[in-house]
């Protein structure tokens, strides 16, 4: 309310302040630099374009890395939390550990929520889909069932400046099919559960159980997941190759 009749100038080295206030449409960012000329400190002020690329450049000039201001090199948006957890807490640390500090995994609440999660990503980096800073640095994966395919097709049509390869479905209709064979009977039982909420709860419980088993049986888990989740591991390897 006070800004209706007042102008505010905020001086900060904070990446958080710069990132959030700097992205406001009516806000302006000025980069102040000081140089000594004939032993006199002289400052220069330059207005920074209100784009993600320019804001990142300013923060890097101040000594921040991408990780320091809550940015990652790439993002992977998944249809469900169980897929996100297995990938984040087991597959990445076990098979592609370099991705732990580079790739941010995000879980949607089902196929219908995927588009909203992708828009959240875009809002975090204003106009990011037109910027070279993060262009084609987000991947969206859904299950290969009807709703998953429809959600991915919708994203491909809406974001034509992005490569279609950034929006994909897995080969399987349910992520649980990538679990080791020893869990097949439990997976089949869960997938037959008609109550959606109960099915999601059971999926979460099974994911917890599998991660605990994997920690207690490292060799067996790694060997079995290398076979059952080869498709997922290959996807993560391709992401790692692109962002490295």
Rosetta blueprint (number, residue, H / E / L):
1 X L
2 X H
3 X H
4 X H
5 X L
6 X L
7 X L
8 X L
9 X L
10 X L
11 X L
12 X L
13 X L
14 X L
15 X H
16 X H
17 X H
18 X H
19 X H
20 X H
21 X H
22 X L
23 X L
24 X L
25 X L
26 X L
27 X L
28 X L
29 X E
30 X E
31 X E
32 X E
33 X E
34 X E
35 X E
36 X E
37 X E
38 X L
39 X L
40 X E
41 X E
42 X E
43 X E
44 X E
45 X E
46 X E
47 X E
48 X E
49 X L
50 X L
51 X L
52 X H
53 X H
54 X H
55 X H
56 X H
57 X H
58 X H
59 X H
60 X H
61 X H
62 X L
63 X L
64 X L
65 X L
66 X H
67 X H
68 X H
69 X H
70 X L
71 X L
72 X L
73 X L
74 X E
75 X E
76 X E
77 X E
78 X E
79 X L
80 X L
81 X H
82 X H
83 X H
84 X H
85 X H
86 X H
87 X H
88 X H
89 X H
90 X H
91 X H
92 X H
93 X H
94 X H
95 X H
96 X L
97 X H
98 X H
99 X H
100 X H
101 X H
102 X L
103 X E
104 X E
105 X E
106 X E
107 X E
108 X L
109 X L
110 X L
111 X H
112 X H
113 X H
114 X H
115 X H
116 X H
117 X H
118 X H
119 X H
120 X H
121 X H
122 X H
123 X H
124 X H
125 X L
126 X L
127 X L
128 X H
129 X H
130 X H
131 X L
132 X L
133 X L
134 X L
135 X L
136 X L
137 X L
138 X E
139 X E
140 X E
141 X E
142 X E
143 X L
144 X L
145 X L
146 X H
147 X H
148 X H
149 X H
150 X H
151 X H
152 X H
153 X H
154 X H
155 X H
156 X H
157 X H
158 X H
159 X L
160 X L
161 X L
162 X L
163 X L
164 X H
165 X H
166 X H
167 X E
168 X E
169 X E
170 X L
171 X L
172 X L
173 X L
174 X L
175 X H
176 X H
177 X H
178 X H
179 X L
180 X L
181 X H
182 X H
183 X H
184 X H
185 X H
186 X H
187 X H
188 X H
189 X H
190 X H
191 X H
192 X L
193 X L
194 X L
195 X L
196 X H
197 X H
198 X H
199 X H
200 X H
201 X H
202 X H
203 X H
204 X H
205 X H
206 X H
207 X H
208 X H
209 X H
210 X H
211 X H
212 X H
213 X H
214 X H
215 X H
216 X H
217 X L
218 X H
219 X H
220 X H
221 X H
222 X H
223 X H
224 X H
225 X H
226 X H
227 X H
228 X H
229 X L
230 X H
231 X H
232 X H
233 X H
234 X H
235 X H
236 X H
237 X H
238 X H
239 X H
240 X H
241 X H
242 X H
243 X H
244 X L
